[in-house]
Amino acid sequence: MDNNNMQPGQLQMELPQDVAQGEYANLAIITHSSSDFVLDFARMMPGVPKAQVKSRVILAPEHAKRLLMALQENVVRYEKEYGRIEIPNAPSRTIAPFNINKGEA
C-alpha cells in the first residue's frame, strides 16, 4: 500500500515470505507468569512419542486478553458463516485429543 493512500491510524505490516508459509499446529500449551503469557504451538504426529514445538509467542497479559477477545469474535463470525464448530469427544481444554497435563488450550 502506498503511504500516501493510508488513512490516519492504519497499521502497516510486512509479512516476510518465510513467515507467510505458516506452521501447522494441533496442540497449544499456554503457561504464564505475573508478567507474561507464553503460547507454545506444537505439532503432534501419530506414532511419534514427542510433540515438536513449532512456534512460541510471548505476550503481555493485556495483549493475551486482547487475543482472547479477538479469537472469540472471529470464532463467532466463522460459525455464523460456516456453521458450528464441533469438538467430538474431546476434553474441553485441548486442541487435539492428547493427554498432556499442563495448561493446554
N, CA, C and O atoms as a GROMACS GRO file, in nm:
protein
  420
    1MET      N    1   0.085  -0.118   0.000
    1MET     CA    2   0.000   0.000   0.000
    1MET      C    3   0.088   0.123   0.000
    1MET      O    4   0.188   0.129   0.073
    2ASP      N    5   0.054   0.221  -0.080
    2ASP     CA    6   0.126   0.346  -0.089
    2ASP      C    7   0.100   0.427   0.039
    2ASP      O    8  -0.016   0.443   0.080
    3ASN      N    9   0.205   0.478   0.101
    3ASN     CA   10   0.189   0.555   0.224
    3ASN      C   11   0.102   0.677   0.205
    3ASN      O   12   0.040   0.724   0.300
    4ASN      N   13   0.095   0.731   0.081
    4ASN     CA   14   0.012   0.849   0.056
    4ASN      C   15  -0.136   0.815   0.063
    4ASN      O   16  -0.217   0.905   0.085
    5ASN      N   17  -0.174   0.690   0.045
    5ASN     CA   18  -0.315   0.649   0.047
    5ASN      C   19  -0.360   0.599   0.183
    5ASN      O   20  -0.475   0.557   0.198
    6MET      N   21  -0.272   0.603   0.282
    6MET     CA   22  -0.306   0.549   0.414
    6MET      C   23  -0.393   0.647   0.491
    6MET      O   24  -0.373   0.769   0.486
    7GLN      N   25  -0.492   0.590   0.561
    7GLN     CA   26  -0.577   0.669   0.648
    7GLN      C   27  -0.507   0.684   0.783
    7GLN      O   28  -0.427   0.598   0.820
    8PRO      N   29  -0.536   0.791   0.857
    8PRO     CA   30  -0.477   0.805   0.991
    8PRO      C   31  -0.512   0.686   1.079
    8PRO      O   32  -0.626   0.640   1.080
    9GLY      N   33  -0.416   0.636   1.153
    9GLY     CA   34  -0.439   0.524   1.243
    9GLY      C   35  -0.428   0.388   1.179
    9GLY      O   36  -0.439   0.288   1.249
   10GLN      N   37  -0.407   0.380   1.045
   10GLN     CA   38  -0.392   0.250   0.980
   10GLN      C   39  -0.257   0.189   1.014
   10GLN      O   40  -0.156   0.260   1.026
   11LEU      N   41  -0.256   0.060   1.028
   11LEU     CA   42  -0.134  -0.014   1.063
   11LEU      C   43  -0.070  -0.070   0.938
   11LEU      O   44  -0.138  -0.130   0.855
   12GLN      N   45   0.059  -0.050   0.925
   12GLN     CA   46   0.133  -0.112   0.816
   12GLN      C   47   0.197  -0.239   0.871
   12GLN      O   48   0.252  -0.239   0.981
   13MET      N   49   0.190  -0.346   0.793
   13MET     CA   50   0.252  -0.472   0.833
   13MET      C   51   0.330  -0.528   0.717
   13MET      O   52   0.291  -0.514   0.601
   14GLU      N   53   0.439  -0.593   0.749
   14GLU     CA   54   0.517  -0.665   0.650
   14GLU      C   55   0.507  -0.813   0.682
   14GLU      O   56   0.522  -0.852   0.798
   15LEU      N   57   0.480  -0.895   0.583
   15LEU     CA   58   0.470  -1.039   0.601
   15LEU      C   59   0.580  -1.105   0.518
   15LEU      O   60   0.563  -1.128   0.398
   16PRO      N   61   0.693  -1.136   0.583
   16PRO     CA   62   0.803  -1.200   0.509
   16PRO      C   63   0.758  -1.334   0.450
   16PRO      O   64   0.674  -1.403   0.507
   17GLN      N   65   0.815  -1.368   0.337
   17GLN     CA   66   0.776  -1.489   0.265
   17GLN      C   67   0.787  -1.615   0.352
   17GLN      O   68   0.698  -1.700   0.348
   18ASP      N   69   0.894  -1.628   0.430
   18ASP     CA   70   0.911  -1.749   0.512
   18ASP      C   71   0.806  -1.758   0.622
   18ASP      O   72   0.767  -1.868   0.660
   19VAL      N   73   0.760  -1.645   0.673
   19VAL     CA   74   0.655  -1.645   0.775
   19VAL      C   75   0.518  -1.668   0.712
   19VAL      O   76   0.432  -1.731   0.772
   20ALA      N   77   0.499  -1.618   0.591
   20ALA     CA   78   0.370  -1.631   0.522
   20ALA      C   79   0.332  -1.778   0.498
   20ALA      O   80   0.214  -1.809   0.484
   21GLN      N   81   0.430  -1.866   0.493
   21GLN     CA   82   0.402  -2.009   0.474
   21GLN      C   83   0.329  -2.067   0.594
   21GLN      O   84   0.254  -2.164   0.578
   22GLY      N   85   0.349  -2.012   0.710
   22GLY     CA   86   0.282  -2.059   0.830
   22GLY      C   87   0.336  -2.191   0.881
   22GLY      O   88   0.419  -2.255   0.816
   23GLU      N   89   0.290  -2.231   0.998
   23GLU     CA   90   0.326  -2.359   1.059
   23GLU      C   91   0.196  -2.424   1.106
   23GLU      O   92   0.113  -2.359   1.168
   24TYR      N   93   0.179  -2.552   1.076
   24TYR     CA   94   0.063  -2.626   1.124
   24TYR      C   95   0.088  -2.668   1.268
   24TYR      O   96   0.194  -2.721   1.301
   25ALA      N   97  -0.010  -2.643   1.354
   25ALA     CA   98  -0.002  -2.686   1.494
   25ALA      C   99  -0.136  -2.747   1.532
   25ALA      O  100  -0.241  -2.694   1.499
   26ASN      N  101  -0.131  -2.861   1.603
   26ASN     CA  102  -0.254  -2.923   1.651
   26ASN      C  103  -0.253  -2.934   1.804
   26ASN      O  104  -0.332  -3.009   1.862
   27LEU      N  105  -0.164  -2.859   1.866
   27LEU     CA  106  -0.154  -2.859   2.012
   27LEU      C  107  -0.099  -2.724   2.055
   27LEU      O  108  -0.002  -2.675   1.997
   28ALA      N  109  -0.160  -2.664   2.154
   28ALA     CA  110  -0.109  -2.538   2.211
   28ALA      C  111  -0.097  -2.557   2.361
   28ALA      O  112  -0.188  -2.606   2.427
   29ILE      N  113   0.016  -2.516   2.413
   29ILE     CA  114   0.039  -2.521   2.558
   29ILE      C  115   0.059  -2.377   2.604
   29ILE      O  116   0.145  -2.305   2.553
   30ILE      N  117  -0.020  -2.337   2.701
   30ILE     CA  118  -0.017  -2.200   2.748
   30ILE      C  119   0.028  -2.199   2.894
   30ILE      O  120  -0.029  -2.267   2.979
   31THR      N  121   0.131  -2.120   2.921
   31THR     CA  122   0.178  -2.101   3.058
   31THR      C  123   0.186  -1.950   3.083
   31THR      O  124   0.182  -1.870   2.989
   32HIS      N  125   0.196  -1.913   3.208
   32HIS     CA  126   0.204  -1.770   3.238
   32HIS      C  127   0.282  -1.746   3.366
   32HIS      O  128   0.295  -1.833   3.452
   33SER      N  129   0.332  -1.624   3.375
   33SER     CA  130   0.391  -1.572   3.498
   33SER      C  131   0.314  -1.446   3.533
   33SER      O  132   0.211  -1.418   3.470
   34SER      N  133   0.359  -1.371   3.628
   34SER     CA  134   0.289  -1.247   3.664
   34SER      C  135   0.301  -1.142   3.554
   34SER      O  136   0.221  -1.048   3.550
   35SER      N  137   0.399  -1.156   3.466
   35SER     CA  138   0.422  -1.053   3.365
   35SER      C  139   0.403  -1.098   3.220
   35SER      O  140   0.396  -1.013   3.131
   36ASP      N  141   0.394  -1.229   3.194
   36ASP     CA  142   0.388  -1.277   3.056
   36ASP      C  143   0.298  -1.400   3.042
   36ASP      O  144   0.282  -1.478   3.136
   37PHE      N  145   0.240  -1.416   2.924
   37PHE     CA  146   0.177  -1.539   2.881
   37PHE      C  147   0.266  -1.598   2.772
   37PHE      O  148   0.311  -1.526   2.683
   38VAL      N  149   0.292  -1.727   2.780
   38VAL     CA  150   0.374  -1.795   2.680
   38VAL      C  151   0.285  -1.897   2.610
   38VAL      O  152   0.228  -1.986   2.673
   39LEU      N  153   0.273  -1.883   2.478
   39LEU     CA  154   0.194  -1.975   2.396
   39LEU      C  155   0.290  -2.056   2.311
   39LEU      O  156   0.358  -2.001   2.224
   40ASP      N  157   0.298  -2.185   2.336
   40ASP     CA  158   0.378  -2.276   2.254
   40ASP      C  159   0.283  -2.352   2.162
   40ASP      O  160   0.192  -2.420   2.209
   41PHE      N  161   0.305  -2.339   2.033
   41PHE     CA  162   0.226  -2.410   1.933
   41PHE      C  163   0.308  -2.528   1.884
   41PHE      O  164   0.420  -2.510   1.836
   42ALA      N  165   0.252  -2.648   1.896
   42ALA     CA  166   0.327  -2.769   1.865
   42ALA      C  167   0.250  -2.856   1.767
   42ALA      O  168   0.131  -2.838   1.742
   43ARG      N  169   0.324  -2.951   1.712
   43ARG     CA  170   0.266  -3.048   1.619
   43ARG      C  171   0.291  -3.186   1.677
   43ARG      O  172   0.405  -3.227   1.700
   44MET      N  173   0.181  -3.259   1.699
   44MET     CA  174   0.187  -3.396   1.748
   44MET      C  175   0.149  -3.486   1.632
   44MET      O  176   0.043  -3.468   1.572
   45MET      N  177   0.234  -3.582   1.601
   45MET     CA  178   0.208  -3.672   1.489
   45MET      C  179   0.180  -3.812   1.542
   45MET      O  180   0.241  -3.854   1.640
   46PRO      N  181   0.088  -3.884   1.478
   46PRO     CA  182   0.059  -4.022   1.520
   46PRO      C  183   0.185  -4.108   1.517
   46PRO      O  184   0.263  -4.103   1.422
   47GLY      N  185   0.204  -4.185   1.621
   47GLY     CA  186   0.318  -4.275   1.627
   47GLY      C  187   0.448  -4.210   1.671
   47GLY      O  188   0.548  -4.279   1.688
   48VAL      N  189   0.447  -4.080   1.690
   48VAL     CA  190   0.567  -4.009   1.736
   48VAL      C  191   0.544  -3.973   1.882
   48VAL      O  192   0.447  -3.904   1.914
   49PRO      N  193   0.630  -4.019   1.972
   49PRO     CA  194   0.604  -4.002   2.115
   49PRO      C  195   0.619  -3.860   2.168
   49PRO      O  196   0.573  -3.831   2.279
   50LYS      N  197   0.682  -3.770   2.093
   50LYS     CA  198   0.711  -3.637   2.144
   50LYS      C  199   0.658  -3.531   2.048
   50LYS      O  200   0.685  -3.536   1.928
   51ALA      N  201   0.582  -3.435   2.102
   51ALA     CA  202   0.535  -3.322   2.021
   51ALA      C  203   0.652  -3.227   1.998
   51ALA      O  204   0.738  -3.211   2.085
   52GLN      N  205   0.654  -3.165   1.881
   52GLN     CA  206   0.760  -3.070   1.849
   52GLN      C  207   0.703  -2.929   1.847
   52GLN      O  208   0.610  -2.901   1.771
   53VAL      N  209   0.758  -2.840   1.931
   53VAL     CA  210   0.714  -2.702   1.933
   53VAL      C  211   0.760  -2.635   1.803
   53VAL      O  212   0.878  -2.639   1.769
   54LYS      N  213   0.665  -2.575   1.733
   54LYS     CA  214   0.694  -2.510   1.605
   54LYS      C  215   0.703  -2.359   1.617
   54LYS      O  216   0.768  -2.294   1.535
   55SER      N  217   0.638  -2.304   1.719
   55SER     CA  218   0.640  -2.159   1.736
   55SER      C  219   0.610  -2.125   1.881
   55SER      O  220   0.530  -2.192   1.947
   56ARG      N  221   0.674  -2.021   1.931
   56ARG     CA  222   0.647  -1.971   2.066
   56ARG      C  223   0.616  -1.823   2.055
   56ARG      O  224   0.690  -1.747   1.992
   57VAL      N  225   0.506  -1.782   2.117
   57VAL     CA  226   0.467  -1.642   2.120
   57VAL      C  227   0.456  -1.600   2.265
   57VAL      O  228   0.391  -1.667   2.345
   58ILE      N  229   0.520  -1.489   2.300
   58ILE     CA  230   0.519  -1.438   2.437
   58ILE      C  231   0.442  -1.306   2.435
   58ILE      O  232   0.474  -1.215   2.358
   59LEU      N  233   0.340  -1.298   2.521
   59LEU     CA  234   0.252  -1.182   2.525
   59LEU      C  235   0.244  -1.122   2.665
   59LEU      O  236   0.254  -1.193   2.764
   60ALA      N  237   0.227  -0.991   2.671
   60ALA     CA  238   0.193  -0.925   2.797
   60ALA      C  239   0.049  -0.965   2.831
   60ALA      O  240  -0.029  -0.994   2.740
   61PRO      N  241   0.012  -0.968   2.959
   61PRO     CA  242  -0.124  -1.008   2.997
   61PRO      C  243  -0.233  -0.930   2.923
   61PRO      O  244  -0.334  -0.989   2.883
   62GLU      N  245  -0.214  -0.800   2.903
   62GLU     CA  246  -0.315  -0.720   2.833
   62GLU      C  247  -0.332  -0.767   2.689
   62GLU      O  248  -0.443  -0.772   2.638
   63HIS      N  249  -0.221  -0.803   2.624
   63HIS     CA  250  -0.228  -0.850   2.486
   63HIS      C  251  -0.287  -0.990   2.479
   63HIS      O  252  -0.355  -1.025   2.382
   64ALA      N  253  -0.262  -1.071   2.581
   64ALA     CA  254  -0.322  -1.204   2.585
   64ALA      C  255  -0.474  -1.192   2.593
   64ALA      O  256  -0.546  -1.267   2.527
   65LYS      N  257  -0.522  -1.099   2.671
   65LYS     CA  258  -0.667  -1.079   2.682
   65LYS      C  259  -0.725  -1.025   2.552
   65LYS      O  260  -0.834  -1.064   2.511
   66ARG      N  261  -0.653  -0.934   2.487
   66ARG     CA  262  -0.697  -0.885   2.357
   66ARG      C  263  -0.702  -0.997   2.254
   66ARG      O  264  -0.795  -1.004   2.173
   67LEU      N  265  -0.603  -1.086   2.257
   67LEU     CA  266  -0.602  -1.201   2.167
   67LEU      C  267  -0.722  -1.291   2.194
   67LEU      O  268  -0.788  -1.336   2.101
   68LEU      N  269  -0.751  -1.317   2.321
   68LEU     CA  270  -0.867  -1.398   2.359
   68LEU      C  271  -0.996  -1.338   2.302
   68LEU      O  272  -1.078  -1.410   2.245
   69MET      N  273  -1.014  -1.208   2.317
   69MET     CA  274  -1.135  -1.143   2.268
   69MET      C  275  -1.141  -1.145   2.114
   69MET      O  276  -1.247  -1.168   2.057
   70ALA      N  277  -1.028  -1.122   2.048
   70ALA     CA  278  -1.026  -1.123   1.902
   70ALA      C  279  -1.053  -1.263   1.848
   70ALA      O  280  -1.123  -1.279   1.748
   71LEU      N  281  -0.997  -1.364   1.912
   71LEU     CA  282  -1.020  -1.502   1.869
   71LEU      C  283  -1.167  -1.539   1.889
   71LEU      O  284  -1.227  -1.603   1.802
   72GLN      N  285  -1.226  -1.501   2.002
   72GLN     CA  286  -1.368  -1.528   2.027
   72GLN      C  287  -1.456  -1.461   1.921
   72GLN      O  288  -1.549  -1.523   1.869
   73GLU      N  289  -1.426  -1.337   1.890
   73GLU     CA  290  -1.502  -1.265   1.787
   73GLU      C  291  -1.491  -1.335   1.652
   73GLU      O  292  -1.590  -1.345   1.579
   74ASN      N  293  -1.373  -1.383   1.618
   74ASN     CA  294  -1.354  -1.450   1.490
   74ASN      C  295  -1.420  -1.587   1.486
   74ASN      O  296  -1.470  -1.628   1.381
   75VAL      N  297  -1.423  -1.659   1.598
   75VAL     CA  298  -1.493  -1.788   1.603
   75VAL      C  299  -1.643  -1.764   1.583
   75VAL      O  300  -1.709  -1.840   1.512
   76VAL      N  301  -1.697  -1.661   1.645
   76VAL     CA  302  -1.840  -1.629   1.628
   76VAL      C  303  -1.869  -1.599   1.482
   76VAL      O  304  -1.967  -1.649   1.427
   77ARG      N  305  -1.785  -1.517   1.418
   77ARG     CA  306  -1.804  -1.486   1.275
   77ARG      C  307  -1.795  -1.612   1.189
   77ARG      O  308  -1.875  -1.632   1.099
   78TYR      N  309  -1.696  -1.696   1.219
   78TYR     CA  310  -1.678  -1.820   1.143
   78TYR      C  311  -1.803  -1.906   1.153
   78TYR      O  312  -1.853  -1.957   1.052
   79GLU      N  313  -1.854  -1.924   1.276
   79GLU     CA  314  -1.970  -2.011   1.295
   79GLU      C  315  -2.096  -1.953   1.231
   79GLU      O  316  -2.182  -2.029   1.187
   80LYS      N  317  -2.107  -1.822   1.224
   80LYS     CA  318  -2.221  -1.762   1.154
   80LYS      C  319  -2.215  -1.794   1.005
   80LYS      O  320  -2.318  -1.818   0.942
   81GLU      N  321  -2.095  -1.796   0.950
   81GLU     CA  322  -2.079  -1.818   0.806
   81GLU      C  323  -2.077  -1.966   0.768
   81GLU      O  324  -2.134  -2.004   0.666
   82TYR      N  325  -2.012  -2.050   0.849
   82TYR     CA  326  -1.988  -2.189   0.811
   82TYR      C  327  -2.058  -2.292   0.899
   82TYR      O  328  -2.058  -2.410   0.866
   83GLY      N  329  -2.116  -2.250   1.009
   83GLY     CA  330  -2.180  -2.343   1.100
   83GLY      C  331  -2.096  -2.369   1.223
   83GLY      O  332  -1.978  -2.335   1.230
   84ARG      N  333  -2.162  -2.431   1.319
   84ARG     CA  334  -2.100  -2.457   1.449
   84ARG      C  335  -1.976  -2.546   1.436
   84ARG      O  336  -1.977  -2.644   1.362
   85ILE      N  337  -1.872  -2.510   1.507
   85ILE     CA  338  -1.750  -2.592   1.513
   85ILE      C  339  -1.773  -2.698   1.619
   85ILE      O  340  -1.791  -2.666   1.737
   86GLU      N  341  -1.773  -2.823   1.580
   86GLU     CA  342  -1.794  -2.934   1.672
   86GLU      C  343  -1.660  -2.989   1.719
   86GLU      O  344  -1.566  -3.002   1.640
   87ILE      N  345  -1.652  -3.021   1.846
   87ILE     CA  346  -1.533  -3.084   1.903
   87ILE      C  347  -1.579  -3.217   1.963
   87ILE      O  348  -1.615  -3.223   2.080
   88PRO      N  349  -1.578  -3.323   1.881
   88PRO     CA  350  -1.632  -3.452   1.927
   88PRO      C  351  -1.543  -3.520   2.030
   88PRO      O  352  -1.423  -3.538   2.009
   89ASN      N  353  -1.603  -3.558   2.142
   89ASN     CA  354  -1.537  -3.640   2.243
   89ASN      C  355  -1.400  -3.590   2.285
   89ASN      O  356  -1.313  -3.670   2.319
   90ALA      N  357  -1.380  -3.461   2.284
   90ALA     CA  358  -1.250  -3.406   2.324
   90ALA      C  359  -1.263  -3.339   2.460
   90ALA      O  360  -1.368  -3.282   2.492
   91PRO      N  361  -1.159  -3.345   2.541
   91PRO     CA  362  -1.161  -3.270   2.666
   91PRO      C  363  -1.183  -3.121   2.636
   91PRO      O  364  -1.144  -3.074   2.530
   92SER      N  365  -1.244  -3.051   2.726
   92SER     CA  366  -1.284  -2.914   2.700
   92SER      C  367  -1.168  -2.817   2.681
   92SER      O  368  -1.190  -2.705   2.635
   93ARG      N  369  -1.045  -2.855   2.715
   93ARG     CA  370  -0.935  -2.758   2.708
   93ARG      C  371  -0.821  -2.800   2.617
   93ARG      O  372  -0.711  -2.746   2.630
   94THR      N  373  -0.840  -2.892   2.527
   94THR     CA  374  -0.730  -2.930   2.439
   94THR      C  375  -0.766  -2.906   2.294
   94THR      O  376  -0.884  -2.910   2.257
   95ILE      N  377  -0.666  -2.880   2.212
   95ILE     CA  378  -0.686  -2.864   2.069
   95ILE      C  379  -0.697  -3.000   2.004
   95ILE      O  380  -0.785  -3.023   1.921
   96ALA      N  381  -0.612  -3.090   2.042
   96ALA     CA  382  -0.613  -3.225   1.986
   96ALA      C  383  -0.630  -3.324   2.101
   96ALA      O  384  -0.602  -3.290   2.216
   97PRO      N  385  -0.676  -3.443   2.073
   97PRO     CA  386  -0.702  -3.538   2.182
   97PRO      C  387  -0.574  -3.603   2.236
   97PRO      O  388  -0.556  -3.724   2.227
   98PHE      N  389  -0.487  -3.520   2.291
   98PHE     CA  390  -0.365  -3.571   2.352
   98PHE      C  391  -0.372  -3.541   2.501
   98PHE      O  392  -0.419  -3.434   2.540
   99ASN      N  393  -0.329  -3.632   2.583
   99ASN     CA  394  -0.336  -3.614   2.728
   99ASN      C  395  -0.205  -3.560   2.782
   99ASN      O  396  -0.116  -3.637   2.818
  100ILE      N  397  -0.195  -3.429   2.788
  100ILE     CA  398  -0.078  -3.364   2.845
  100ILE      C  399  -0.129  -3.280   2.959
  100ILE      O  400  -0.208  -3.188   2.938
  101ASN      N  401  -0.086  -3.309   3.081
  101ASN     CA  402  -0.137  -3.239   3.198
  101ASN      C  403  -0.058  -3.113   3.225
  101ASN      O  404   0.024  -3.108   3.317
  102LYS      N  405  -0.084  -3.012   3.144
  102LYS     CA  406  -0.026  -2.881   3.160
  102LYS      C  407  -0.134  -2.781   3.126
  102LYS      O  408  -0.246  -2.823   3.096
  103GLY      N  409  -0.108  -2.654   3.130
  103GLY     CA  410  -0.208  -2.555   3.096
  103GLY      C  411  -0.233  -2.548   2.948
  103GLY      O  412  -0.202  -2.447   2.884
  104GLU      N  413  -0.289  -2.653   2.891
  104GLU     CA  414  -0.308  -2.653   2.746
  104GLU      C  415  -0.439  -2.588   2.708
  104GLU      O  416  -0.530  -2.571   2.790
  105ALA      N  417  -0.447  -2.551   2.582
  105ALA     CA  418  -0.570  -2.490   2.530
  105ALA      C  419  -0.617  -2.566   2.410
  105ALA      O  420  -0.720  -2.531   2.351
   0.00000   0.00000   0.00000
